[in-house]
C-alpha cells in the first residue's frame, strides 16, 4: 500500500480562536488583502484584529461563486495594493476565491494555463502569496483543500485550479462564527460535508488516514446536522459540524470524491443552485447506482464493504446492508427539507449534456466504479 497525505500547514480549531487571527497573519508582512462575501460585516472582527497588529488591509468582495474574471481582477487589485498575504473570511466561495487570488498574485500568466478541463492544467511556476482561511460556514472543507473551484460561464462548467501550493498556510476554524447560519445554509453545507465524507470513504483512492477521519466525521455530521437546524445556537452541534466539514476537506484533498461531485460540477456551471443542496439531492441516488453497479459488475470491489460500513454508522444497526445505508440517507435528506433537482430549477432536458460533462470532471475519476452515460442520466432522473 502506498498513499500520500497533505493538508494546510497549520490548523487552529476551537471556539474563540478567531482572536488569534492578527498575530498569526502579521508574520507574513504588513499588507493584507481580505476576501469577503455577501455580508462583509462578518469580516469586521478580523479587520480589527489585523489593525491591532499593525497590518494594513484592503478588501475584495466575492458575492457569488467566483468566476475566472472575479479572481483575475481580484489578483490585479491585490498586486496594486502591494498585498503580501491573502485572508479569506466567509464560506466556500470566499475560500476558493482567496486561494485562486493568492496563486494569481504571483503567477501572472493566463489563468487558463493553470485551469483543469478547459485549460492547460499546467503547474504553477511560483508559490502563491501566503493565505489564511477563516471559514464562517461549516461543510465545504475548502479551508483545507488544494483546489479552487471557479465558474467558467461561457463554457457552462465549474472547474478547478489545483496544486499542493494552494493549501492554506493557516486554517483558523472557529465554530462560533457559524452560530448565525440560517437553517437552509446549515442544511446545504452540512449535506456537502456528508457527501464529501461518504465519497472519500468509498473512493477508489481511499487511504487509512482519511478512513479514520471519514468514519468519525460521518457519525458526527448525521447526528449534529438535525440538531443545528433545530437549534442554530447549539454550540456543540456547531463544533461537531465544523469538525466534520474540516475532516471532509482533508479527506477529499487526499482521497478524492465521486459521482456526486462529478455531476454537481456541470450543474453548478449551468445553474445558480446552491452546491450543497445539489449534492444533497444527488447523494442517495448516486449511492444507489454505485451499489447496484458494484453488485452487477464489481462484486469483489472493496467499496461494497465500505458502503456497508457507512450503513452501519448511519443506521446504528450492525447488520445493515449497503442498500440500507442508501435508503437511510434518502430519508435523512428528505427529513431536512433539502430540495430535489426539479425544485432547484434544473431542467431534465439537459441531463444528457450534464452526464457527458460529468464524465470529464476530475471528481469522477475516484468514483468506486465507472458509471455509464445511461447510469449517470438515471441518477439525475432519480434526483429530479
Steps between C-alpha positions, in 0.01 A plus 500: 500500500623848410325832559585864554344738750518876516295783642522862618832591660323587827146435624373703794161370618266593783248749632660840550804434284409790270679722752830356374455616139705818527807351663495206258488729194756760599793262451439523124529876469306821550256512207209259456220471249193361676248308289145538630159368396144629473509622859831686526415610854577145611867573430510813717641319803784365284568846359514638854740227613726566203500873575590427863802310370598783264395320182349736241206352306306531178185297430374317191137384502389169344120497502448182298686184408819649355551518127832506320456875444432556871831350610704657221371845596545420870862403449564818303349709780714319757817571301408868464452519877838337557344217704739254659228255606140398439242432770166344409211558742178334390354184350631260240481749214714747693752225581524402133543861394768562764698196384481596135587864566802402710627286213433754225671777697833329431421304183393762250458288187150430368285322757412253224860380505425353843131400487395136476270365226453826304861617530851358476515378859862608537660519845561838657853622446519701823357444848189707571495781750435359848132477581288439809158337499240621749179309412167634620302195384546131578493242225700583190838418655650750256727633775714185469476403133755552225258603226312821426169444322421766241204554269568542131163639386579500131572126517217414739729319745668527836862389498798524732838648541677217681842494664665403830603866507135595560482357850448775755794600716248523786146366520340677796170325576291663772159328530357809669506670159234253379244569774302743285474275194143475371338154502506467120870583484570270794320220314670549165853533636444210740385278214805606301722379786312171531523444124873569506560266794303214343657550158853516640441187710366299203746652252734289288781706659394447862783475752520409871563854626197639320294195597536589867392860439205390285378245753502757778365778280203310355381398845537852637339675204184289472431552871596868521335630183136455609587649840660809343196547274264474801716710731736725303665624821603153616876546534569128532315428176694780331830363632415153367397635158812715479712194578312288245541770235870536577553125483301475176732754339810315617353172374400624156838665449674168560250231394291669234123508451258333259190528286311733736758771449569390144138579413482806725782669307318542164171569680672782688645631177158528335269583790524730801387235747670463840778244466421322826131473413592344165730252675224415746257429217754277323645313798253214551440441126878482439542259792217285365646495149854430617381214720293353216791527255739343752257214561471430127857544378730566794402261776861464616545878524576602861266796460202270563635429847560869550139580412402239761719685753321825419166324542595375846618845609192688386233245596662374821422141394789253489333293227419794269562443128633753246145540373379575853754781522387656172137477609582663834682786325203553268265529798747718692542750215123516456442557871721811483286645221784505247352572156511257209661609173163601354442743787846647435382597148727246333331386179497135397557584132866564591564162663686346206725806473560507876590130503746547213672789675503313832691215337787747442494648851802433720279384790363215290842335477482370857145362485523139620373365167473656155138591429362505148336802342161330539567435868597862558182617326301259718661651812387843384149370433488339846610833653236698314 
